[in-house]
């Protein structure tokens, strides 16, 4: 009789744990943010966060064709096209705003629960500093926002590092 009681208690405990775990996983809300990489900070705009190294500047958007120091621009709020002469950038740059992305072949992706169209363009510049630049454009359809990430694949360009542009794009997430 004692063996049956112990067995029943063990089965009930296992069953109760399984039921509790199943209920918890069904009712737990999806995460709204990801852990920020060590030494990085989150920059937010209109319910979207993106993580960049903590020493990057954050400024209101202005029409410019390059920066000297790694910079995140916030804006423009309305679509704004800018044409720049193709020249090597002096620093890494991220723009959170309403830049147009029409006419580019994109790939549909899910970025941490946000539907997006993504265009990646790698360019090699022959001039000084002579390194590859990765430009990634991300259109967040549900947020009416475009994010432009332009980062050198070498630390020769301030803010640059191998794979850094893709690393930044992977941090795009919703914020409350």
C-alpha positions as CSV (number, residue, x, y, z in Angstrom):
1,X,0.0,0.0,0.0
2,X,2.8,2.4,0.8
3,X,4.4,1.8,-2.7
4,X,1.2,2.7,-4.4
5,X,0.8,6.0,-2.4
6,X,4.4,7.0,-3.1
7,X,3.9,6.2,-6.8
8,X,0.7,8.2,-6.9
9,X,2.4,11.2,-5.2
10,X,5.3,11.1,-7.7
11,X,3.0,10.8,-10.7
12,X,0.8,13.7,-9.4
13,X,3.9,15.8,-8.8
14,X,5.2,15.1,-12.3
15,X,1.8,15.7,-13.8
16,X,1.3,18.9,-11.9
17,X,4.8,20.2,-12.9
18,X,4.0,19.4,-16.6
19,X,0.7,21.1,-16.4
20,X,2.2,24.2,-14.7
21,X,5.0,24.4,-17.3
22,X,2.5,24.0,-20.2
23,X,0.3,26.8,-18.8
24,X,3.2,29.1,-18.2
25,X,4.6,28.7,-21.7
26,X,1.2,29.4,-23.2
27,X,0.5,32.5,-21.2
28,X,4.0,34.1,-21.1
29,X,4.0,37.2,-23.3
30,X,6.7,37.4,-26.1
31,X,9.8,39.4,-25.1
32,X,9.7,43.1,-26.3
33,X,13.5,43.5,-26.1
34,X,16.6,41.5,-26.3
35,X,19.6,41.5,-24.0
36,X,21.8,44.5,-25.0
37,X,25.3,43.2,-26.0
38,X,28.0,44.1,-23.4
39,X,29.4,47.6,-24.0
40,X,26.4,48.6,-26.2
41,X,23.3,50.8,-25.7
42,X,19.8,50.8,-27.1
43,X,18.6,53.7,-29.1
44,X,14.8,53.9,-29.6
45,X,12.5,55.7,-32.0
46,X,8.7,55.2,-32.5
47,X,8.5,51.9,-30.6
48,X,11.6,50.4,-32.2
49,X,14.9,49.8,-30.5
50,X,18.3,49.1,-32.1
51,X,21.5,48.4,-30.2
52,X,24.9,50.1,-31.1
53,X,28.2,50.3,-29.3
54,X,27.9,52.7,-26.3
55,X,30.5,55.2,-27.6
56,X,28.4,56.0,-30.7
57,X,26.8,59.5,-30.9
58,X,23.1,59.9,-31.1
59,X,21.8,63.0,-32.8
60,X,18.7,64.4,-34.4
61,X,18.7,63.6,-38.2
62,X,20.1,66.1,-40.6
63,X,20.8,65.9,-44.3
64,X,24.5,64.8,-44.5
65,X,26.6,62.7,-46.8
66,X,28.8,61.1,-44.1
67,X,30.0,61.5,-40.6
68,X,33.4,61.5,-38.9
69,X,32.5,59.6,-35.8
70,X,30.1,56.6,-35.5
71,X,26.6,58.2,-35.3
72,X,23.0,57.2,-35.0
73,X,20.6,59.7,-36.5
74,X,17.0,59.9,-35.2
75,X,14.6,60.9,-38.0
76,X,13.6,62.1,-40.5
77,X,10.0,61.8,-39.5
78,X,8.7,62.2,-43.1
79,X,10.1,60.6,-46.3
80,X,13.2,62.5,-47.4
81,X,15.5,61.5,-50.2
82,X,19.1,62.5,-50.3
83,X,21.7,62.0,-53.0
84,X,25.3,61.8,-52.1
85,X,28.4,61.4,-54.3
86,X,29.8,58.0,-53.8
87,X,32.8,58.4,-51.6
88,X,34.2,56.4,-48.7
89,X,32.5,57.1,-45.4
90,X,34.6,58.5,-42.6
91,X,32.5,56.8,-39.8
92,X,29.8,54.3,-39.2
93,X,26.2,55.6,-39.5
94,X,22.7,54.4,-38.6
95,X,19.6,56.3,-39.5
96,X,16.2,55.5,-37.8
97,X,13.6,57.3,-39.8
98,X,11.6,57.6,-43.1
99,X,14.2,57.4,-45.8
100,X,12.8,55.9,-49.0
101,X,13.8,52.4,-50.0
102,X,11.9,52.0,-53.4
103,X,13.4,50.3,-56.4
104,X,15.7,48.0,-54.3
105,X,15.4,44.2,-54.5
106,X,14.6,43.2,-50.9
107,X,14.2,40.0,-48.9
108,X,11.3,39.5,-46.5
109,X,12.5,38.6,-43.0
110,X,11.3,38.5,-39.4
111,X,13.5,40.6,-37.1
112,X,12.8,39.6,-33.6
113,X,9.0,39.5,-34.3
114,X,8.9,42.5,-36.6
115,X,8.1,41.9,-40.3
116,X,10.7,43.6,-42.4
117,X,12.1,43.9,-45.9
118,X,15.9,43.9,-45.9
119,X,18.4,44.9,-48.6
120,X,22.1,44.3,-48.1
121,X,24.7,46.0,-50.3
122,X,28.4,45.4,-50.0
123,X,30.7,48.0,-51.6
124,X,34.5,48.1,-51.8
125,X,36.0,51.5,-51.9
126,X,39.4,51.8,-53.6
127,X,40.2,55.2,-52.1
128,X,41.3,56.0,-48.6
129,X,40.7,54.0,-46.3
130,X,40.2,51.3,-48.9
131,X,38.0,48.9,-47.0
132,X,34.6,47.2,-47.7
133,X,31.5,48.9,-46.5
134,X,28.2,47.1,-45.7
135,X,25.0,49.0,-46.3
136,X,21.8,47.4,-45.0
137,X,18.4,48.9,-45.5
138,X,15.6,47.6,-43.4
139,X,11.9,48.6,-44.0
140,X,9.7,47.9,-41.1
141,X,6.3,47.6,-42.7
142,X,4.2,47.7,-39.6
143,X,6.1,50.7,-38.2
144,X,6.3,52.9,-41.3
145,X,10.0,53.2,-40.7
146,X,13.2,52.6,-42.6
147,X,16.5,51.9,-40.9
148,X,19.7,52.4,-42.8
149,X,22.9,50.9,-41.4
150,X,26.3,51.7,-43.1
151,X,29.3,50.3,-41.4
152,X,32.9,49.5,-42.5
153,X,34.0,45.9,-42.2
154,X,37.3,47.0,-40.7
155,X,38.2,49.2,-37.6
156,X,40.0,51.5,-40.1
157,X,36.7,53.3,-40.3
158,X,35.5,54.5,-36.8
159,X,32.8,52.2,-35.6
160,X,33.7,49.5,-38.1
161,X,34.3,45.8,-37.5
162,X,33.9,42.6,-39.4
163,X,30.2,41.7,-39.5
164,X,29.2,44.8,-37.4
165,X,26.4,46.0,-39.8
166,X,24.7,42.6,-39.7
167,X,25.2,42.4,-35.9
168,X,23.5,45.8,-35.5
169,X,20.5,44.8,-37.7
170,X,20.0,41.6,-35.7
171,X,19.3,43.8,-32.6
172,X,16.3,45.6,-34.1
173,X,13.4,45.0,-31.7
174,X,10.1,46.4,-30.3
175,X,10.2,48.6,-27.3
176,X,7.2,49.6,-25.0
